């Protein structure tokens, strides 16, 4: 009798686990290609959208929080690879307050990398498409605008560059 109960419990847990995996797989098509977005970019609050992207160039979306230590570390590494990243358009989006994002922009000298657009993800509109749970989260799109690789947490810039090829 105990074996039968254990077996039934195992089957029940397996069904629950498989159904959860299936539902998250259905979310993937939402960001398999670059989604529509509009971000208020720094330093002047102009709108930057998917329509401003150059065709046939890799594109990276990095979600960050200005007060996140891991995001600060990732930003330092991006700055260290300025030259290698110069031909890749990068969008750094944050749900943080605009003044906090602006301070981050100034503190890290993001203006020294003209290929980076940093801005406020108003109402977490873009973040909700990607179902974010962790900062930083980085999504790398290839030259055709297809998702090449998604990273959660800190990742080395060489790994990002490899995914952008």
C-alpha positions in Angstrom: 0.0 0.0 0.0 2.8 2.4 0.9 4.5 1.7 -2.4 1.3 2.5 -4.3 1.0 5.8 -2.5 4.6 6.7 -3.2 4.2 5.8 -6.8 1.0 7.9 -7.1 2.8 10.9 -5.4 5.7 10.5 -7.8 3.4 10.6 -10.9 1.5 13.6 -9.5 4.7 15.6 -8.9 6.0 14.7 -12.4 2.8 15.9 -14.0 3.0 19.2 -12.1 6.7 19.7 -13.0 6.1 18.9 -16.7 3.1 21.3 -17.0 5.1 24.1 -15.5 8.0 23.6 -17.9 5.5 23.6 -20.8 3.9 26.9 -19.8 7.2 28.7 -19.7 8.2 27.3 -23.1 5.0 29.0 -24.5 6.4 32.4 -23.4 9.5 32.1 -25.5 8.0 33.3 -28.8 7.2 36.6 -27.2 10.9 37.6 -27.4 12.3 35.3 -30.0 12.5 38.4 -32.2 13.1 41.9 -31.1 9.8 43.1 -29.6 8.3 46.6 -30.1 9.4 49.0 -27.4 9.7 52.7 -26.6 12.1 53.8 -23.9 12.7 57.4 -22.7 16.5 57.6 -23.1 19.1 59.6 -21.4 20.3 62.3 -21.1 17.4 64.2 -22.6 14.3 61.9 -22.3 14.0 61.4 -26.1 12.1 58.3 -27.2 14.2 55.4 -28.5 12.3 52.6 -30.1 12.8 49.4 -32.1 12.2 51.5 -35.2 15.5 53.3 -34.5 17.5 50.1 -34.8 19.8 49.5 -37.8 19.1 46.5 -39.9 21.7 43.7 -40.1 23.4 44.7 -36.8 23.4 42.7 -33.6 21.3 44.2 -30.7 21.5 43.6 -27.0 18.8 44.4 -24.4 20.2 44.6 -20.9 17.8 45.0 -18.0 19.3 46.5 -14.9 18.7 48.4 -11.7 20.9 51.4 -10.8 21.3 50.1 -7.2 22.1 46.5 -8.2 25.8 45.7 -7.4 25.8 43.0 -10.1 24.5 45.6 -12.7 27.2 48.0 -11.6 29.8 45.3 -12.1 28.4 44.5 -15.5 28.5 48.1 -16.5 32.2 48.4 -15.6 32.9 45.4 -17.8 31.0 46.9 -20.7 33.0 50.0 -20.4 36.2 48.0 -20.4 35.2 46.5 -23.7 34.2 49.8 -25.5 36.1 49.1 -28.6 34.9 45.5 -29.1 31.3 46.5 -28.5 31.2 49.7 -30.7 29.4 48.0 -33.6 26.7 46.5 -31.4 23.6 48.6 -30.4 22.9 48.1 -26.7 19.7 49.1 -24.9 20.0 49.3 -21.1 16.5 49.5 -19.7 15.5 49.9 -16.1 12.3 50.1 -14.2 14.0 52.3 -11.6 13.2 56.0 -11.2 14.4 58.3 -13.9 16.6 60.3 -11.5 18.3 57.1 -10.3 18.9 56.0 -13.9 20.3 59.4 -14.8 22.7 59.3 -11.8 23.9 55.9 -12.9 24.3 57.2 -16.5 26.5 60.1 -15.2 28.4 58.1 -12.6 29.5 55.5 -15.2 30.1 57.9 -18.1 27.7 56.0 -20.3 27.8 58.9 -22.8 31.4 57.7 -23.7 29.7 54.7 -25.5 27.4 56.2 -28.1 26.2 52.7 -29.1 24.5 52.4 -25.7 21.0 53.8 -25.2 20.0 53.8 -21.5 16.5 54.6 -20.4 13.5 54.2 -18.2 11.2 51.2 -18.9 8.0 53.0 -18.0 5.5 50.8 -16.2 7.9 47.8 -16.7 6.3 47.4 -20.1 9.4 45.8 -21.8 10.4 43.9 -18.7 7.0 42.2 -18.5 7.4 40.9 -22.0 10.6 39.2 -21.0 9.1 38.0 -17.6 12.1 39.4 -15.7 13.0 38.1 -12.3 16.7 39.0 -12.0 19.0 41.9 -12.7 21.0 42.0 -14.8 19.3 40.1 -17.5 20.8 40.3 -21.0 19.2 39.2 -24.3 21.4 39.1 -27.4 19.9 39.3 -30.9 21.8 38.4 -34.0 22.0 40.4 -37.2 18.7 39.1 -38.4 16.9 40.2 -35.2 16.5 36.6 -33.8 17.3 35.8 -30.2 20.7 34.3 -30.1 21.2 33.9 -26.3 19.7 35.0 -23.0 21.8 35.5 -19.9 20.6 35.9 -16.3 23.1 37.6 -13.9 26.6 38.7 -14.6 28.1 37.4 -17.7 31.5 38.1 -19.3 31.6 40.5 -22.2 33.5 37.9 -24.4 30.5 35.5 -23.9 28.1 38.3 -25.0 30.3 39.1 -28.0 30.4 35.4 -28.9 26.6 35.3 -28.8 26.3 38.4 -31.0 28.2 36.8 -33.9 
